Amino acid sequence: MKTQLFAREVQSPDAALLRSHYFRFHLPHVHLNSVFGDDWFALKAEGFARFFGTPLFLITQTILVLVWIGINVFGFATFDVYPFILLNLAFSLQAAYAAPLILLAQTRQADRDKVNAEADAQHREAIAVASEQRQIITEEQTAQLLALLEQNTQLTEMVKELSQHIEALTTEMHARVLRGEGKREG
C-alpha cells in the first residue's frame, strides 16, 4: 500500500516538468515509518507503547487498582494488606517496562519528524526552483510576444503605406487613362 502511494505520479502540469512523484523526497526515509521494525515483536511492542496513552488503559488500570485495594481493605482476601507493597511492586514493574518503550517511541517519532521535515523542505525547494524556471520561461515568452507584436505593428504600417501608394498609383493611372481617352475623342 505504501509503495503504491509513493509510486503514484502527480497529475498536474508540473508533473511533466519534474518527471517524478510527489513523495520522491520521502522515499529514502520509508524505513523509519515503522517505529520498532516490522517483525512480530516490534509490532506488539509498538502496540503496547501506544496502548499506554489511551483512555481505555487508564480506566482499566484505575478499575483494577480500586478492585485490588477493595479486596484487601474489606477482607475478601489478604494477599496485599495496607501499605499495598505488592501493588507498589506491580506499578514499579509496569513503569520499568513502559518508560523505555515510551522513550523509544518518542525518539523514533522525533527521527521520523526530522527526516519528514527535511524531505518537505527539499520538496518546497524543488517547487521553488520549478516556479523560478516557469517564471523565466514566462518572461522569455512575454519578450517574444512583445517582439512579435512590434513586428506585426511594423508589418501593418508597411501594408498601410503600400496600400496608400497603390491607391495613389491607381488614381494616377485612372487619371491618365481618362486623359488618354479624352485626347482620342477630340
N, C-alpha and C positions, 0 to 999 in steps of 0.2 A: 504494500500500500504506500509506504513512504517513498520507495523508489519511483513509483508511478507519479506521485505528487511532484517529486523533484525533477523527473524526466519530462514533464509536460512543458511545452513551449508556450510562451506568452503570445497571445493572438492580438497583436497591435501593430501599428505602423513601425514602431521601434524594433519589433522582433526581426524584421529583415535587416535592420542596421546592426543590431547586436549579435544576431545569429546564435543565441543561447537562451537558456531558460531562466526564469525569474530567480530561482533558488541556487544559481550557479556558485555563488559565494558561500553558501551554507554547506555544500557537498563535502568539503574536507572535514567538516565537524559532525557529520551524521553519527559517527560512532559515539558521540557524547550524549545522544538522546536517551539512552538507557542509563539510569543512574548507577546501578550496581553491576552492569553487564547484562548478558542475555541468557544465562543459564538458569536452571530451576531455582537454585539457592538465591541468586541475585534477584529474581523476580519476587520470591517470597519475602526477602529482606526489604525490598523496596515497598512492597505492600504493607509489611509490618510497620515500617517507619512512617508511612503515610497514615496508617490507622491511628497512630498515637495522637494526632492532632484533630481527630474527628469528635463531634459531639457524642456519637454512639459510644466511643471508647470512654469518654469522661463520665457519661451517665452510667454505663455498665460498671466501671470501676467504683463509682460512688455507691451504687446499689450493693456491690459485693462487700465493700468496706462496712457499710451500715449493717448488712446481714451478719458479717463476721463479728462485729462488735456486739450486736444484739444477741447473738447466740451465746457469746461468752459472758456478757453482762447479766443476762436474765437466767443464766444457769442451765440452758439446754445442753450445753457442752462446756467443758473447761480445758480445751486444748491450748488456749492462749488467753490467760487471765490478764487483768489490768497489771501492767502498763503496755500490754499487747506487743511483746518483744518479737513474736513470730510474724505479726503483721508488719512491724517495722523492718524486719529482715526481708520480707517479701517486697516491700517498697524499695529497699536498697538494691535487691537483685534486679528488679524491674528497671530502676534508674541506671544500673551498671550496664544493662543491655541497650536501653533506649537512648541514652546520651550519645554513645558513639555512632549509633545508626542515624540519629538526627543530625549530628555534626557532619557525618559523611555525606548525607543527602544535601545539606546546606552547602558544603564545599563543592560538590559536583554540580549543584544548581548554579552556584556562582561562576564556575568554569564555563558552563553552558551559556549563561547570560553574557559573559565576557566575549566568547567567540561569536555568539549571535550578534552582539553589538558591533564587533569588528566586521563581520560579514555584511551587516546592514550599512555600515559606514562605507565599505567597498562598493556596495550596490549604489548608494547615494552618489559616490564619486563617479561611478560609471555612467549614471544618469546625467550628472552634471557635464561630463565630457561629451556624451551624446548630444546633450542640449546645446553645448557650445558649437559642436560640429554642425548641427542643424541651423544654428544662428549664422554661422559663417556661410553655409550654403545658401541660406535665405538672402544674406547681404549680397552674395555674388549674383544670384538670380535677379535681385532687385536692380543691381547695377546693369545687368544685361537687358532687363526690361526697359530701363531708362534709356540705354543706348539705342535699343530698337525703336522706342517712341521718338527719339530725336531723329533717327534715320527716316522714320515714317513721316515726320513733320517736314524734313527736307525734301523727301520724295513728293509729298503733297504740294509743297511750294513750287517744285520744279514742274509738276503736272499743271499747276495753275499758270505759271509763266508760259509753258508750252501751249496751253490752251489759249491764252491771250494772244500769243504770237500767231497761232493757227487762225484765230478769229481775225486778226489784223490782215494776215495774208489772204484769207478768204474774202474779206471785204475789199481789199485792194484788187484781187483778181476779178471779183464781181464788177467792180467799177471799171476795170479795163475792158472786160467783156462788153459791158453796156456802152462804153465809148466806141469800141470797135464796131458794134452793130449800128450805132448812130452814124458813123462815117460811111459805112457801106450803103446805107439807105440814102444818103444825101448826096 
